[in-house]
Amino acid sequence: MEDRALLQNIRQTPKPSTPVLVISKLIVAALPVAQVAIGGMNLKSCPQQPYIPIYLVVSGVFSLVLALLSCLPCTREQEDGEQSLASSLCTLWNSLVSLFLFCWFIAGNVWIYSIYPAKYDEKETLYCNKSLYLFAFWSTTLMYILLGVFFVGGCCMLFCMCLCRGSSSREDDV
């Protein structure tokens, strides 16, 4: 019985205010904008691995598209809980773009980490612009760091929920 009430409370999370949503979208959009800008300015600056700037531009553009699509009204769930055709299409599109970004991220990992450490000397025939490479390297590494933080945080939350559930069941036994 308690599990069902817990799930209902999770589904009925409070909606953040519009300014909070706008500010969070702008913060989330900062990295993709930087990816497009840095990748676009350095398209020919990495003969050692020419796919790195392309990786940055494509992942930045698709991340921005995904962020913009999440603002559309068709992505919001209706009050009665049913999905309209437009909502289903938006969900399908978001899922396909997310799958593409995941695959593109793996490809970017191969391109970025395969030339580590990159050669920054432009006098050599195979070099990579230092700013471009370090931005690509650290933005990719940041994704792994965030994934680890979310994983550890999720495990801690699960552990705490198990502890709380265990203590409440002992109180019911008394």
N, C-alpha and C positions, 0 to 999 in steps of 0.2 A: 504494500500500500504506500509506504514512504517513497519507494523508488518511482512510482507513477507521479506523485506530487513533485518530486525533485525534477523529473523530466518536464513536467508542465511549467515549472518555474524557469527552467532553462530556456524553453521556447518563448516565454513571455518576458524576454529581457527588455529593459527600458531603452527607448530610442534616444540616441544622443541629439542634442540641439543642432540646428542648422549651422551656426558658426563653428561648432566643434567638428562637424562633418567637413566643412569647407577647409578648415585649417589642417585637418588630418589628410585630406586629399592633396593639398598643396605640398605637405611634407613628403607624402608618398611619391608624388610626381617629381620631386627634386632630382632623385637619382636617374630616372629615365631621361629627363631633360638634359642632364649632364652627360649621359651616355650618348645621346644623339649629337650634342654639341662637340664633345671631344672626339668621338668617332668620325663625325663629318668633317671636322677641321684637319684630321690626320689620315684621310683615306689612302694616301700614297706614302705614308711615313713609316711603314713597317714591312719592308721587303722580306724580312726574316719569316714573318707569318702574316701574309696580306689579309687573312680572314679576320684578324682581331678587330680592326676598325669597322668592318662590315658587321661583325657580331655585335659590337656596341650599338651601332645605328639601328639594326633590326630589332634587337631586344629592347632598346629604348622606345622605338616607335610602337611596337606591339604592347609593351607595358603601359604606355600612355593610352592606347586605344582601349585596353582592358579597363584602365581606371576611368576613362570617360564613359564607357558603356555602363559601368556600375552606377553612374549618376542618372541614367535614363529611368523613366517611370516604369518601363516594361520589366525591369529587373526586380521591382518590389512585389512582394507577395500580397494578394488581395486579402481583404478582411475575412472573407468566408473560408480562406485556406486553399481554394481551388486555383489552378494555374490556367491562365488564358493561353491562346495560341501564341500571342506575341511574347508572353513570359516564357513559354517553353522554347521558342526560337532563341530568345536572349540567353537562356540557360545553356542551350546547345552550343551557341556561338562562343559564350564565355568558356565552356568546357573545352572546345576545340582550340581556342587561342591559348588557354592554360596548358593544354597538352603540347602544343607547338612550342610554347616558351620553355617548358620542361626539357623537351628534346633539344632545343636550341641552346639551352644552358649547358647540357652535357657536351654538345659539340664545342661550345665556347671554352669549356674546361680543357678539352683536348688541345685546342689551338693555343690557349694561354699557357697552360702548364707544360706543354711539350717543348717550349723553347726556354724554360726557366733554367738558369738565369739568362735573360735576353742580353744581346749585345747592343749597347747604346751608342757606340762610336759610329757616326755617320760617314766616316771615311771608309769603312768596310762596306762590301757589297751587300751583305746580309746583316742588317741592323734593324732595330725597332726604336721609334721615338720613346724616350724615357718616360715622359708624362703620360703618353698613350698607354704604354705597357703597364706602368705602375697603377694607373687608374683601373685598367681592366683587371689586373691581378688582384688588387685590394677590393674592388667592388664584388668580384667573384668570391673571394675569400670571406668577405663580409656576409654573403649569403649563407655560407657554411657556419659561420659563427652564430648568426641569428637562428638558423635551423637547430643548432646545438642548444642554444639558450631556450628556445621554445620546447624542445624535447625534454630537457632537464626540468623546466618549469612545469610541463605537463605531468611528468612523472612525480614531481613533488606534490602537485595538486591531487593527483590520484592517490598518493600515499596518505595525504591529509584527509581525504574523503573516506578512505578505508579506516583510518584511525577514528574519525568522528562517528562513522557508522558502527564501529565496534564498541565504542563507549556508549552510544545511545542504545544498543541492543543489550548491554549489560545493565543499564538503568532500567530497562523494561523488565528484566528478569527479577529485579529486587522487589 
